[in-house]
Amino acid sequence: MIVKSRVESMELQILRMLNARMNLSPKEYSNYLYLEKGYEGEVIFDR
């Protein structure tokens, strides 16, 4: 079976970079954690 590799969304990549460089607002930080957790779950599911 051919499986397409999973890539991170552009929004997740940007928020990850911004989080490392500055303090995100509570709303942005919450969205970042939501995207991060969702991506990690998808990767685990793919295994």
N, C-alpha and C positions, 0 to 999 in steps of 0.2 A: 504494500500500500504506500502510495506517495503522500508524504505529510509535508505541508508547507511550514516553514519555520515561522515562529511567532516573533513579531517585532513590537517594540514599545511604541506607544502613541507619541506623537510630537509634543502633545500637551504634558505628558508624563516626563519626557526628557527635559523640557523647559523648566517645569516646576522642580525637578530634581536639581538642576543646575542653580536655579534661583535660591532654593532652600539652603544650598551649601554656601551661598555668598551673602545672604541677607535674612532677616526675620520676615517671614511671610505673615500676612494678616491671618487671623483665626479662620476665616472662611477659606482662604487660599490654602492654608495648611491642612485643613480638614479635607479639601478636595484632593490635595496631593496624597494624603494618607489613603483615601478611598481608591484612587487610581493605582497606587503602589500595591495595596493589598489585592486589588482585583487582578492586576497583572501577575502577581506571584501565584494567585490561585489558578489562573489559566495555565501557567507554566507547569504547576504541579499536576493539574488535570491532564495535560498533554502527555505526561510521563505515564 
